[in-house]
Amino acid sequence: MIKNAVESVIDCMASGKGMSDLQRIQTEHRFKLVEFWNIEMGSKVLEIGCGQGDTTAVLAYSVGENGLVHGIDIGPRTYGSPISLGDSADFLLQSNLGNQLKMEFEIDILSSTVDFREHEFDYIVMSHCSWYLKSKEELIAVLKKIKKWGKKLCFAEWDTRISSIEQYPHLLSILIQAQYESLKQNSESNIRTLFTPNDIKNICEDSGWNIMNETTINSPNLQDGSWEVKKTLEDIDIELNNIENLPSKLNELIRSEVKMLEESITSIVIKPLSVFVFVAK
């Protein structure tokens, strides 16, 4: 059943054409998330940070024809590579899942113009998107604002608690990026603020959410760890050279960490971090 479901979703994804093996791994992971969240058929779901629709498509499949998934993202339609957010959304909306989908971009959740009715949604989903936010304060503001809109919050983010040495390069690449990102005023990077599971749990509590169930999900075939390591090593010179008044000691520290990262991947196969997942109400 799950295998057939995965293939059905892949057929609806733009990256399913020519990159089906990559998309299959990403889609299988999203099915693990949605299964844990226990998203029911016929539900109405708001997904914040829908991106190119990896989780959106699985949510749409899970709610069925009588449900609705409303995906929103602050990014423009042109953001993303090799397939942009807009192109990916257009393909998904024209697929067999399109009837139970709505996707909008350049939507700032904290804008006064963005609002929904109280308890309009059965679930609000934030999947692998919290590290895109600018600060802890911004995440708190988002969680407080959305609380009245939905009955349950379904959340997933990378878990910084490594369980094997193969996850170390992924974690180190994230730490390197988070350090130089903390010095930027504006960014379009995947990692802008690093939140640990404990950070997230405390932020949820401060925002009025009560975590009912949590777990750690491991999807060792995900490519994200390798992607982040590659990005870190390719971009480091440009990133550090573009930061004005970068303290020399911090520059030296980051470059030492880059050397550690380079050394680590010569002896181990890169595996992605596990994922911290919970349901709150």
Summary of the structure (lengths in Angstrom):
residues: 281
radius of gyration: 18.7
end to end distance: 29.6
largest distance: 57.9
contacts: 897
relative contact order: 0.14
helix: 46%
strand: 16%
